[in-house]
């Protein structure tokens, strides 16, 4: 089962999600019920809801990129370490996801805000699970997982 601790660092999020923590908990509850992978696991992560300035500082500090982005993921473990801990039925703190409200609002001009938000935090979650998209094969694999998780929600 996944548990996500939601931290709201910018109150502007409440204009789009009245109670962001409750919203994410409901989505995670659906994923936990529908996805076999998560049923007997003990997975925890943190989701920080921020805006441009904060995510830009984090991107500069940890990735040496002085620019904003839609999502940052800071995994606690490599994929093989995660799998080993989960096989041993250990509780695993996956890491942190930071999502940028401004980038979602920008994309929202074309799409539904909640859908875009869900796509972004799920993308971050899949990164925390040890997946990446540096190669085309990895990108396709990651996209497949993201689509599966989103299919439970929509």
C-alpha positions in Angstrom: 0.0 0.0 0.0 1.2 3.5 -0.8 0.9 6.4 1.6 1.6 9.9 0.4 2.2 12.7 2.8 1.1 15.9 1.1 2.7 19.2 2.1 1.2 22.4 0.8 3.9 25.1 0.5 1.8 27.5 -1.5 -1.9 28.4 -0.7 -2.6 29.1 -4.4 -3.1 25.3 -4.8 -6.4 25.6 -2.9 -7.9 27.6 -5.8 -7.7 24.4 -7.9 -7.9 21.7 -5.2 -9.9 22.7 -2.1 -8.2 20.0 0.0 -5.1 18.7 -1.8 -4.2 16.2 0.8 -7.6 14.6 0.8 -7.6 14.7 -3.0 -4.3 12.8 -3.3 -5.3 10.3 -0.5 -8.5 9.4 -2.5 -6.5 8.9 -5.6 -3.9 6.7 -3.8 -6.7 4.7 -2.2 -8.1 3.8 -5.7 -4.6 2.8 -6.9 -4.0 0.8 -3.8 -7.2 -1.2 -4.3 -6.8 -1.7 -8.0 -3.1 -2.4 -8.5 -1.8 -5.8 -7.5 1.8 -4.5 -7.1 0.9 -2.2 -4.2 -1.4 -4.5 -2.3 1.0 -6.1 0.1 3.7 -3.4 0.0 4.5 -0.7 2.6 5.5 2.4 0.6 5.6 6.0 1.8 6.6 9.2 0.0 6.1 12.9 0.4 4.5 15.2 -2.2 5.3 18.9 -1.9 3.0 21.2 -3.7 5.0 24.3 -4.7 5.4 27.0 -7.4 8.0 28.3 -9.7 10.4 30.0 -7.2 10.7 27.0 -4.9 11.1 24.3 -7.6 13.6 26.5 -9.4 15.8 26.7 -6.3 15.6 23.0 -5.7 16.4 22.3 -9.4 19.4 24.6 -9.1 20.6 23.2 -5.8 20.3 19.5 -6.6 20.5 19.2 -10.4 22.5 22.3 -11.2 19.8 23.5 -13.6 18.7 27.1 -13.0 15.2 26.7 -14.5 11.7 25.8 -13.4 10.2 22.4 -14.2 6.8 20.7 -13.7 8.0 18.0 -11.3 11.1 16.9 -9.4 11.6 13.5 -7.8 14.2 12.8 -5.2 14.4 9.0 -4.7 15.8 7.6 -1.5 16.9 4.3 -3.1 18.0 2.8 -6.4 15.4 0.4 -8.0 17.3 -2.8 -6.9 17.4 -1.5 -3.3 13.7 -0.8 -3.3 12.8 -4.2 -4.7 15.0 -5.9 -2.1 13.4 -4.1 0.8 9.9 -4.7 -0.6 10.7 -8.5 -1.0 11.7 -8.5 2.7 8.4 -6.8 3.5 10.1 -3.8 4.9 8.5 -0.4 5.0 10.1 1.8 2.3 10.3 5.6 2.3 10.6 6.1 -1.5 11.5 9.8 -1.4 10.1 13.2 -2.3 8.1 14.5 -5.2 7.8 18.3 -5.8 5.1 19.6 -8.2 4.9 23.1 -9.7 1.5 24.7 -9.8 2.4 27.2 -12.4 3.4 24.5 -14.9 0.1 22.6 -14.4 -1.9 25.9 -14.8 0.0 26.5 -18.1 -0.9 23.0 -19.4 -4.4 23.5 -18.0 -5.3 25.9 -20.8 -5.7 22.8 -23.0 -6.6 20.1 -20.5 -8.3 19.4 -17.2 -6.3 20.7 -14.2 -6.9 17.6 -12.0 -5.9 15.3 -14.9 -2.7 17.2 -15.5 -1.9 17.2 -11.8 -2.5 13.5 -11.6 -0.2 12.8 -14.6 2.6 14.9 -13.1 2.6 13.4 -9.5 2.2 9.9 -10.9 5.2 10.6 -13.2 7.1 11.6 -10.1 6.0 8.5 -8.2 7.2 6.2 -11.0 10.6 7.9 -10.8 10.6 7.2 -7.0 9.9 3.6 -7.8 13.3 3.5 -9.7 12.2 4.1 -13.3 13.8 6.7 -15.6 13.4 7.8 -19.2 17.0 8.4 -20.3 16.6 5.8 -23.1 13.7 5.2 -25.4 13.1 1.7 -24.0 13.0 3.1 -20.5 10.7 5.9 -21.5 8.2 3.4 -23.1 8.3 1.3 -19.9 7.8 4.2 -17.7 5.0 5.6 -19.8 3.3 2.1 -19.7 3.3 2.2 -15.9 2.1 5.7 -15.7 -0.8 4.9 -18.1 -1.7 1.9 -16.1 -1.9 3.9 -12.8 -3.9 6.7 -14.5 -6.3 4.2 -16.0 -7.4 3.3 -12.5 -8.4 7.0 -11.9 -10.0 7.9 -15.2 
